[in-house]
Amino acid sequence: MRKPYERDWRYSWARIWCDDAIRSMFNHISSEGKENVPTDGAVLLAPNHCNTVMDALVILQDWKDATLFGARADVFHKPLVRKILHFLKILPLPRACDGVKAVLDNRSTIEEVVDCLDHGMRYCMFCEGTHRPMHSLLPLKKGIVRTALSANERFGDRKPVYIVPVGLEYQDYYRIKTPIRIRYGKAINVTEFVSTNPEMAESHIYRHILDTLKERISSLITCLPDDDTYEGRWSLTKISDVKTAMAASADRIKEARIFELRRRNEGLSSWSFKKDGTGLRVIVKTLAFILLLPLILFSAVTAAPMWIPSEYLAGKIKDKAFVRTARFGVKFALMPLLVIIWVPVYFLCLPPVQAVIVFLLSFWSHSIFYEALEQGRILISDIRLSLGHKELKESFSKCQIQEI
């Protein structure tokens, strides 16, 4: 079987579709701090894990070359699935709850990861161990330190081993066509730390590196206390900022939470409260929406083979954290097939220039359609807010400006 670090033209072609599909899930992906990722050694990326497969895919699209990932070992049980995941450069990560055999397999996985690191391939590991759609951080697992130390033991004398904290900040975990920010923090030089602390017990090495890593990941994201104030603090963060939310009194947190619940019950977007000049903006956006309506309708029809099954699956999924993943999966699977259909139909039925234009519009139709849905949702909210909801506006201003 081909090694993950070996080049594979099939993987390279699949990346084109994959990166396009993942970027279509967001209206903007920003990447900051890549200069913090070392180029002189082995790199292990350590992001927070909040949005299932999306987390891995947004990391993947941020790099031109391949990235190795780890996933729960129980999804590798079927031979065909195992082969597909290996092709996608995803290796199994057994857990203690998977049994003794799984623990032995874990040693084999670590050796394969170290081999890939030695050949210059970066490895991404979600060290919280599980995903959770919250702006906080779970306790970090030891696996990433164990892997880094194994790599350092094998080739630390030849090149340093680094763990790079990564922060993934979603504006919304469930809606598509919303922004996401990727931030790379200051790397932890594992090789240097081990060499300068030769007498330190292994358990203390683990603890120090994990504590440092947690601190650095936390600084890259909105990291709120994981307690009964979380919902209120997150509501206040959206209204004002995280600094205000962290310093807020219990009364202010409660007021922000009440505002958030009332806003949701009224079906109003939080964006509508943050923008000034509502009346003029509503008029301009309404006119733009009317002018673009033919394009929106064309996109809705052209992208129907993708968005209809996407929305059907989204309605069936119980864990809403997987909704965006399902939409991505449908587009990734169907887009190549639709392109194969569109090309002969358009170029046989239309003049070349028109065929190219219609093909490009069809290729972008999925993004245009969902962007229109998102902007239409906000526009309706703007219109409704401009016509009333005085008490909600006052509550928003109260939370935003002053302590309760």
NORSULMO-V397651 format. One record per backbone hydrogen bond with DSSP energy under -1.0 kcal/mol. NH is the residue of the N-H (numbers start at 1). CO is the residue of the C=O. If there is no record, write none. Layout:
BEGIN
NH,CO
NH,CO
END
This chain:
BEGIN
6,3
12,8
13,9
14,10
15,11
17,13
18,14
19,15
20,16
21,17
22,18
23,19
24,20
25,22
26,23
30,180
32,182
36,33
37,34
42,160
44,162
45,123
46,164
48,166
54,51
55,52
57,53
58,54
59,55
60,56
61,57
63,60
68,122
69,89
71,91
73,93
75,72
76,73
82,78
83,79
84,80
85,81
86,82
87,83
88,84
89,86
90,85
91,69
93,71
98,95
99,96
103,99
104,100
105,101
106,102
107,103
108,104
109,105
110,106
111,107
112,108
113,109
114,110
115,111
116,112
117,113
118,114
120,117
121,116
123,43
124,68
125,45
127,125
129,126
132,49
134,132
136,134
141,127
146,142
147,143
148,144
149,145
150,146
151,147
152,148
153,149
154,150
155,151
156,152
158,155
159,155
162,42
163,188
164,44
166,46
167,183
169,181
171,179
177,25
180,28
181,169
182,30
183,167
184,32
185,165
188,163
190,161
190,188
191,161
193,189
194,190
195,191
196,192
200,197
205,201
206,202
207,203
208,204
209,205
210,206
211,207
212,208
213,209
214,210
215,211
216,212
217,213
218,214
219,215
220,217
223,221
224,135
227,225
230,227
233,229
234,230
235,231
236,232
237,233
238,234
239,235
240,236
245,241
246,242
247,243
253,249
254,250
255,251
256,252
257,253
258,254
259,255
260,256
261,257
262,258
263,259
264,260
265,261
266,262
267,264
268,263
281,277
282,278
283,279
284,280
285,281
286,282
287,283
288,284
289,285
290,286
291,287
292,288
296,292
297,293
298,294
299,295
300,296
301,297
302,298
303,299
306,303
307,303
308,304
310,306
311,307
312,308
313,309
314,310
315,311
317,313
320,318
322,319
323,320
326,322
327,323
328,324
329,325
330,326
331,327
332,328
333,329
334,330
335,331
338,334
339,335
340,336
341,337
342,338
343,339
345,341
346,342
347,343
348,344
349,345
350,346
355,351
356,352
357,353
358,354
359,355
360,356
361,357
362,358
363,359
364,360
368,364
369,365
370,366
371,367
372,368
373,369
374,370
375,371
376,372
377,373
378,374
379,375
380,376
381,377
382,378
383,379
384,380
385,381
386,382
388,385
393,389
394,390
395,391
396,392
397,393
398,394
399,395
400,396
401,397
402,398
END
